[in-house]
Amino acid sequence: MSVLRLIVAGLVAIAAMVAVLFAAVVVFFTGLAAYVLQLFGLRGNPPRSGPGQGPDRRTTMRTDDAIDVVTTKVPDEPATR
């Protein structure tokens, strides 16, 4: 019976190793495909360079997206029950 347990444990370990190896291969090829697409893909909007060509921070921030923060002072001593 202990030999059967050992064989099953070995098969589980091998299956786990194969699953991790498969996940690593998928991640590697996904990253490689993204890298190749970045190198040779079509660029819709090329990045801007030089001073004064970036977005103007004063006009891009909308004031209705601002978060109002209200604080309340909490007493230092613990509450008694």
N, C-alpha and C positions, 0 to 999 in steps of 0.2 A: 504494500500500500504506500509506503514512503517513496518508493521508486516512481510510482505514478504521480504523486504530488510533486516530486522533483521535475519530472518531465513536463507537467502542466505549468509549473512555475517558469521553466525555461522557455516554453512556448509563449507564455504571456510576456516575458521579458523581450523575446525576439520580436513579437508583434509590436510592442511599445517602441523598440528601436527603429523598426521599419516605418512606423507612423511618424516619428520625429524626423527621420531622414526624408520622408515624403514631404512633410511640412517645410523643411529647410529648402528642398529643391523648388517647391512652389514659390516660396518667398524670394529665392535667388532669381528665378526666371521672371518673376513679376518685376523685380527691381531692374533686371537687365532690360526688359522690354520698355519700362518707363525711361530708362537712361537713353536707349536708342531712339525712342520717340522724341525725347527732349533734344537730342543732337540733330536728328534729321527731320523732325516733324515740322509742319507748317506753323508759322508764328503769325497769329492774327494781329497782335499789337506788339511790336518790338519795344523793348525797354527804352525809356528816355534817358538821356545823359546830358550833363551840363547843368550849370546853375540856372535857376529860374524856370525850368521846364517841368518841374514836379508839381504835384497838386498843391493848391493854395489852402493851407490849413484853416485860414479864417473863413473861407467860403464853403468848405466841404463839411464842416460840423454843423449839424442842425440843432437848434436850441431845444426842440421838443423831445430830443433823445436824452437830455440831461437827467440825472438821477438826483432827486432831492433827498438829503440825509438829515434825519431828525434824531437827536440823541436825548436820552433821559438819564439823569443822575440816579444811581442806585446806592442806597445806604451801605456803609462798610460793615456794620454789625449784622450777623445772621438773624433771620426772623425766628421768633419763638412761637411755639405751638401751644 
